């Protein structure tokens, strides 16, 4: 089985990415399995910059092919915020409930037709040599006025997908993974992974 290090300690992301990658023949190993790795400060101004920084750091530390993603919510009525600050929108430490409360407060009084938003994800794949490549994906939706659903994590209970008439937190995991920003970015990333492993075997 092909080993791939996931450069994240976010249990929700690890679970989602592992579910998508393991059936395809990848042994997914979270970075937490490598003691001593220092969490990378996500100080980039773009999702791409943060993803590359995390993937490169993990690959250099472990000596293994590594994958990192940076993703977040872009709300049109908030000029694209929270964007790269999605995880810590309400401050440190990361708190999903606080982030959701802040988002709802900022959107109070905003009509449904102006609550459009999207989840955006950039996945970076880095080799120990320092070479890296990226893939991206988005999913369009609407921010509800109240949370619905028990699944997912982060902003999922507020992110409503009109096509399926459910929030990310209500959708079955397999369906969410198929249509999500992360799933779409990963589909492109798999093409990169397959090329890299084909080159290694060759």
C-alpha positions as a printed NumPy array, in Angstrom:
array([[  0.   ,   0.   ,   0.   ],
       [  1.245,   3.499,  -0.848],
       [  2.094,   5.651,   2.175],
       [  0.868,   9.23 ,   2.316],
       [  1.324,  11.546,   5.297],
       [ -1.54 ,  13.92 ,   6.067],
       [ -0.143,  17.189,   7.396],
       [ -3.006,  17.989,   9.755],
       [ -4.066,  17.321,  13.332],
       [ -7.691,  18.207,  12.55 ],
       [ -9.522,  14.957,  13.301],
       [-12.41 ,  15.889,  11.019],
       [-10.104,  16.429,   8.058],
       [ -8.134,  13.248,   8.787],
       [-11.344,  11.215,   8.886],
       [-12.665,  12.7  ,   5.631],
       [ -9.406,  12.422,   3.708],
       [ -8.694,   8.894,   4.964],
       [-12.173,   7.787,   3.904],
       [-11.528,   9.106,   0.408],
       [ -7.949,   7.859,   0.029],
       [ -7.788,   4.448,   1.7  ],
       [-10.106,   2.651,  -0.757],
       [ -7.811,   3.849,  -3.528],
       [ -4.8  ,   2.041,  -2.099],
       [ -3.17 ,   4.715,   0.046],
       [ -1.972,   4.081,   3.585],
       [ -2.963,   7.346,   5.216],
       [ -0.749,   8.318,   8.146],
       [ -1.594,  11.468,  10.151],
       [  1.291,  13.748,  11.036],
       [  0.484,  13.127,  14.699],
       [  2.065,   9.681,  14.243],
       [  5.449,  11.417,  13.97 ],
       [  6.422,  12.748,  17.438],
       [  8.238,  16.057,  17.505],
       [  6.609,  17.65 ,  14.481],
       [  5.924,  21.287,  15.203],
       [  2.583,  22.565,  13.997],
       [  3.046,  24.975,  11.118],
       [  1.832,  28.529,  11.558],
       [ -0.76 ,  29.224,   8.887],
       [  0.235,  32.809,   8.187],
       [ -0.148,  32.782,   4.404],
       [ -2.487,  35.22 ,   2.686],
       [ -3.988,  32.496,   0.472],
       [ -5.202,  28.921,   0.893],
       [ -2.519,  27.839,  -1.58 ],
       [  0.315,  29.408,   0.406],
       [ -0.806,  27.757,   3.641],
       [ -1.326,  24.346,   2.044],
       [  2.111,  24.357,   0.43 ],
       [  3.796,  25.473,   3.643],
       [  2.219,  22.632,   5.639],
       [  2.845,  19.938,   3.041],
       [  6.494,  20.904,   2.527],
       [  7.149,  20.977,   6.278],
       [  5.606,  17.518,   6.735],
       [  7.519,  16.027,   3.799],
       [ 10.829,  17.432,   5.054],
       [ 10.197,  16.164,   8.598],
       [  8.955,  12.662,   7.723],
       [ 10.841,  11.953,   4.528],
       [  7.546,  10.808,   3.011],
       [  5.217,  12.085,   0.327],
       [  2.886,  14.442,   2.181],
       [ -0.474,  16.039,   1.578],
       [ -1.911,  19.13 ,   3.211],
       [ -5.019,  21.108,   2.565],
       [ -6.08 ,  24.575,   3.486],
       [ -9.727,  25.325,   3.175],
       [-12.314,  27.724,   4.396],
       [-15.568,  29.512,   3.898],
       [-15.975,  32.574,   1.69 ],
       [-19.156,  34.556,   2.338],
       [-20.064,  37.069,  -0.349],
       [-21.885,  39.439,   2.022],
       [-18.691,  39.6  ,   4.123],
       [-16.431,  40.365,   1.144],
       [-15.05 ,  36.827,   1.164],
       [-14.505,  36.533,   4.908],
       [-13.685,  34.509,   6.91 ],
       [-11.542,  33.036,   4.102],
       [ -8.082,  31.929,   5.249],
       [ -9.083,  32.87 ,   8.802],
       [-12.014,  30.422,   8.865],
       [-10.605,  28.097,  11.531],
       [ -9.831,  30.92 ,  13.953],
       [-12.557,  33.36 ,  12.924],
       [-13.629,  33.905,  16.534],
       [-10.061,  33.891,  17.871],
       [ -7.738,  31.399,  19.531],
       [ -8.049,  28.544,  20.234],
       [-10.047,  27.131,  17.318],
       [-13.693,  26.839,  18.36 ],
       [-16.305,  25.701,  15.827],
       [-19.257,  26.801,  17.953],
       [-17.812,  30.278,  18.514],
       [-17.002,  30.635,  14.81 ],
       [-20.578,  29.77 ,  13.878],
       [-21.992,  32.219,  16.422],
       [-19.819,  35.006,  15.057],
       [-20.813,  34.218,  11.48 ],
       [-24.514,  34.298,  12.319],
       [-24.127,  37.559,  14.228],
       [-22.366,  39.237,  11.299],
       [-25.068,  38.065,   8.894],
       [-27.981,  39.089,  11.072],
       [-30.53 ,  40.898,   8.92 ],
       [-28.927,  39.827,   5.64 ],
       [-31.648,  38.4  ,   3.343],
       [-31.437,  34.834,   2.034],
       [-30.577,  35.853,  -1.529],
       [-27.481,  37.67 ,  -0.285],
       [-26.226,  34.874,   2.002],
       [-24.395,  33.113,  -0.833],
       [-21.093,  31.501,   0.023],
       [-18.674,  28.804,  -0.992],
       [-16.266,  26.435,   0.592],
       [-12.866,  26.55 ,  -1.091],
       [-10.059,  24.035,  -0.723],
       [ -6.498,  23.886,  -1.99 ],
       [ -4.589,  20.625,  -1.61 ],
       [ -0.806,  20.614,  -1.783],
       [  1.28 ,  17.498,  -2.344],
       [  4.951,  17.739,  -1.448],
       [  7.859,  15.398,  -1.991],
       [ 10.775,  15.205,   0.46 ],
       [ 12.906,  16.788,  -2.271],
       [ 10.87 ,  19.979,  -1.894],
       [  8.919,  19.679,  -5.121],
       [  5.23 ,  20.452,  -4.699],
       [  2.024,  20.646,  -6.717],
       [ -1.472,  21.885,  -5.892],
       [ -5.097,  21.217,  -6.784],
       [ -8.209,  23.181,  -5.87 ],
       [-11.955,  22.737,  -5.54 ],
       [-15.056,  24.731,  -4.54 ],
       [-18.649,  24.046,  -3.527],
       [-21.334,  26.731,  -3.69 ],
       [-24.036,  27.141,  -1.05 ],
       [-26.04 ,  29.442,   1.215],
       [-25.545,  30.315,   4.886],
       [-28.649,  29.458,   6.915],
       [-29.97 ,  31.444,   9.876],
       [-29.704,  28.451,  12.194],
       [-27.691,  25.253,  12.337],
       [-29.078,  22.005,  10.927],
       [-27.602,  18.51 ,  11.148],
       [-25.305,  16.617,  13.459],
       [-22.585,  15.475,  11.065],
       [-19.501,  17.115,   9.681],
       [-17.51 ,  19.799,  11.482],
       [-16.752,  23.498,  11.349],
       [-19.335,  25.521,   9.427],
       [-21.053,  22.421,   8.009],
       [-24.326,  22.872,   9.978],
       [-24.814,  26.341,   8.466],
       [-23.756,  25.579,   4.891],
       [-26.827,  24.661,   2.851],
       [-26.484,  23.104,  -0.598],
       [-29.642,  24.001,  -2.595],
       [-29.161,  21.175,  -5.083],
       [-29.532,  18.594,  -2.302],
       [-31.728,  20.64 ,   0.05 ],
       [-29.484,  19.781,   2.97 ],
       [-26.571,  21.256,   4.884],
       [-23.157,  19.629,   4.822],
       [-23.954,  18.419,   8.345],
       [-27.11 ,  16.661,   7.11 ],
       [-25.648,  15.016,   4.038],
       [-24.458,  11.409,   4.268],
       [-20.66 ,  11.289,   4.501],
       [-20.26 ,   9.591,   1.115],
       [-22.405,  12.212,  -0.596],
       [-20.679,  15.104,   1.121],
       [-17.26 ,  13.719,   0.202],
       [-18.358,  13.415,  -3.423],
       [-19.551,  17.013,  -3.828],
       [-17.502,  18.935,  -1.276],
       [-14.724,  21.389,  -2.023],
       [-12.29 ,  18.924,  -0.454],
       [-13.626,  16.013,  -2.488],
       [-13.356,  17.968,  -5.724],
       [ -9.827,  19.143,  -4.942],
       [ -8.855,  15.605,  -3.977],
       [-10.134,  14.264,  -7.294],
       [ -7.597,  16.493,  -9.041],
       [ -4.934,  15.689,  -6.436],
       [ -5.298,  11.959,  -7.098],
       [ -4.141,  12.523, -10.655],
       [ -0.991,  14.143,  -9.257],
       [ -0.468,  11.31 ,  -6.743],
       [ -0.861,   8.632,  -9.392],
       [  1.722,  10.326, -11.588],
       [  4.161,  10.666,  -8.714],
       [  3.856,   7.037,  -7.662],
       [  4.069,   5.866, -11.28 ],
       [  7.339,   7.791, -11.622],
       [  8.683,   6.27 ,  -8.41 ],
       [  7.862,   2.745,  -9.525],
       [  9.297,   3.433, -12.951]])
